[in-house]
Amino acid sequence: MRKLTALVCLVLSAGLSVSANAQSKQKQKKQKNQPETADVVSLSIPDQIDHNIGEMLGAWQVGDVEAMHKFYADNATWVSGAYGPPIVGWQNYVQQYTAERNGFTGIQLIRKNTNVFHFENTAWACYQWEFEGLSGGKTVAARGQTTLVFIKMGDRWLIVHNHTSEIYP
């Protein structure tokens, strides 16, 4: 049970999003010649950050660590509800994420009640999440909440801190 809790918290510490299918439909609506970054830049800051969370979480859902990395600073920190020491640095996170995700299939992530706040070049987002996946042929489900802290670096908002906690029944 401890390994399962650690896995759920670590996996969810990357965050959660609407299903990849919904994101795929949204991308299909975009014109072929219109760059995606142009859409994001024209959004308000809270909407840019909300969009980036969704993109990052879509990458998390399918296990694409390279795509996830676009949204995290190299020196980001992660805190999970598994009561392990904080993870410092992208490379350390990737090692643990990859190890803990191994054996999971059919992962479904749902993010809801997202609130984004910003002040100058700092922002934070809070949301609730629901997780479901298969491990060893058994369904694993969890829910909880996440807070992400962002800093604007150049023209990009990067996650510098991720605090995720599972709510125990």
C-alpha positions as CSV (number, residue, x, y, z in Angstrom):
1,M,0.0,0.0,0.0
2,R,2.9,2.4,0.8
3,K,4.3,1.8,-2.7
4,L,0.9,2.5,-4.3
5,T,0.6,5.7,-2.3
6,A,4.1,6.8,-3.2
7,L,3.3,6.1,-6.9
8,V,0.0,7.9,-6.9
9,C,1.6,11.0,-5.2
10,L,4.6,11.0,-7.4
11,V,2.7,10.5,-10.6
12,L,0.2,13.1,-9.6
13,S,2.9,15.5,-8.5
14,A,3.4,16.3,-12.1
15,G,-0.2,17.4,-12.1
16,L,-3.5,16.3,-13.7
17,S,-5.4,17.4,-16.7
18,V,-8.5,16.7,-18.8
19,S,-8.2,13.6,-20.9
20,A,-5.7,13.4,-23.7
21,N,-8.7,12.8,-26.0
22,A,-10.2,16.2,-25.3
23,Q,-6.8,17.9,-25.9
24,S,-6.5,16.0,-29.2
25,K,-9.9,17.3,-30.3
26,Q,-8.8,20.8,-29.4
27,K,-5.6,20.6,-31.4
28,Q,-7.5,19.2,-34.4
29,K,-9.6,22.4,-34.4
30,K,-6.5,24.6,-34.8
31,Q,-5.5,25.6,-38.3
32,K,-2.5,23.8,-39.8
33,N,-0.5,26.9,-40.5
34,Q,-1.2,28.6,-37.2
35,P,1.5,28.1,-34.6
36,E,0.3,27.0,-31.2
37,T,2.5,29.4,-29.3
38,A,0.7,32.4,-31.0
39,D,-2.5,31.2,-29.3
40,V,-1.0,30.9,-25.9
41,V,0.7,34.3,-26.0
42,S,-2.6,36.1,-26.9
43,L,-4.3,34.6,-23.8
44,S,-4.4,36.3,-20.4
45,I,-1.8,35.2,-17.9
46,P,-4.1,33.0,-15.9
47,D,-5.4,31.4,-19.2
48,Q,-1.8,30.9,-20.4
49,I,-0.9,29.1,-17.2
50,D,-4.1,27.1,-17.2
51,H,-3.3,26.1,-20.9
52,N,0.3,25.1,-20.0
53,I,-0.9,23.0,-17.1
54,G,-3.2,21.1,-19.4
55,E,-0.4,20.6,-22.0
56,M,2.0,19.4,-19.3
57,L,-0.6,17.1,-17.8
58,G,-1.4,15.6,-21.2
59,A,2.3,14.8,-21.6
60,W,2.3,13.4,-18.1
61,Q,-0.7,11.2,-18.9
62,V,1.0,9.6,-21.8
63,G,4.4,9.4,-20.2
64,D,6.2,11.9,-22.4
65,V,8.9,13.3,-20.1
66,E,10.5,15.4,-22.8
67,A,7.2,17.2,-23.4
68,M,6.6,17.6,-19.7
69,H,10.1,19.2,-19.3
70,K,9.1,22.2,-21.4
71,F,6.9,23.3,-18.5
72,Y,9.4,22.8,-15.6
73,A,12.5,24.7,-14.6
74,D,15.6,22.4,-14.3
75,N,15.9,23.3,-10.6
76,A,12.2,22.7,-9.8
77,T,11.2,21.0,-6.5
78,W,8.5,18.5,-5.8
79,V,6.7,17.6,-2.6
80,S,4.3,14.7,-2.4
81,G,1.9,13.3,0.2
82,A,4.0,10.2,0.4
83,Y,6.1,11.8,3.2
84,G,9.4,11.3,1.4
85,P,12.0,14.0,1.2
86,P,11.4,16.7,-1.4
87,I,12.7,16.0,-4.9
88,V,15.1,18.7,-6.2
89,G,15.9,19.0,-9.9
90,W,14.3,17.8,-13.0
91,Q,16.6,14.8,-13.6
92,N,15.9,13.5,-10.1
93,Y,12.2,13.8,-10.6
94,V,12.4,12.0,-14.0
95,Q,14.2,9.0,-12.4
96,Q,11.6,8.6,-9.7
97,Y,8.6,9.3,-12.0
98,T,9.8,6.7,-14.5
99,A,10.4,4.1,-11.8
100,E,7.0,4.7,-10.1
101,R,5.0,4.9,-13.3
102,N,6.4,1.5,-14.5
103,G,3.6,-1.1,-14.5
104,F,0.7,1.4,-14.8
105,T,-1.6,1.4,-17.8
106,G,-4.8,3.0,-18.7
107,I,-4.1,6.1,-16.8
108,Q,-6.9,8.7,-16.7
109,L,-6.4,12.1,-15.2
110,I,-9.0,14.7,-14.4
111,R,-8.2,18.2,-13.2
112,K,-11.0,20.4,-11.8
113,N,-11.6,23.6,-9.9
114,T,-8.4,25.2,-11.1
115,N,-7.6,28.7,-9.7
116,V,-4.7,30.7,-11.0
117,F,-3.2,33.8,-9.4
118,H,-0.3,36.0,-10.5
119,F,1.7,38.9,-9.3
120,E,4.3,40.3,-11.6
121,N,6.6,37.4,-12.6
122,T,5.3,34.9,-10.1
123,A,2.1,32.9,-10.3
124,W,0.5,29.9,-8.6
125,A,-2.2,27.5,-9.4
126,C,-4.3,25.3,-7.2
127,Y,-6.6,22.5,-8.3
128,Q,-8.2,19.2,-7.3
129,W,-7.6,16.0,-9.2
130,E,-8.9,12.5,-9.7
131,F,-6.7,9.6,-10.8
132,E,-7.5,6.2,-12.2
133,G,-5.2,3.6,-13.7
134,L,-4.5,-0.1,-13.8
135,S,-1.6,-1.8,-12.0
136,G,-1.2,-5.6,-11.9
137,G,-4.7,-5.9,-13.4
138,K,-6.3,-4.0,-10.6
139,T,-7.9,-0.6,-10.7
140,V,-6.2,2.1,-8.7
141,A,-8.0,5.3,-7.9
142,A,-7.1,8.3,-5.9
143,R,-8.0,12.0,-5.5
144,G,-6.3,15.0,-4.0
145,Q,-5.1,18.5,-4.6
146,T,-2.0,20.2,-6.1
147,T,-0.4,23.6,-5.9
148,L,2.0,24.7,-8.6
149,V,4.3,27.8,-8.3
150,F,5.5,29.4,-11.5
151,I,8.1,32.0,-12.4
152,K,8.2,33.8,-15.7
153,M,11.5,33.2,-17.4
154,G,11.9,35.1,-20.6
155,D,8.5,34.7,-22.3
156,R,7.6,31.4,-20.7
157,W,5.9,30.5,-17.4
158,L,7.9,27.6,-15.8
159,I,6.9,25.5,-12.8
160,V,9.4,25.9,-10.0
161,H,7.6,24.1,-7.3
162,N,4.9,21.3,-7.2
163,H,3.2,20.3,-4.0
164,T,0.7,17.4,-4.4
165,S,-1.3,15.6,-1.7
166,E,-3.6,12.7,-1.9
167,I,-6.8,12.9,0.1
168,Y,-7.2,9.6,2.0
169,P,-10.7,8.2,2.4
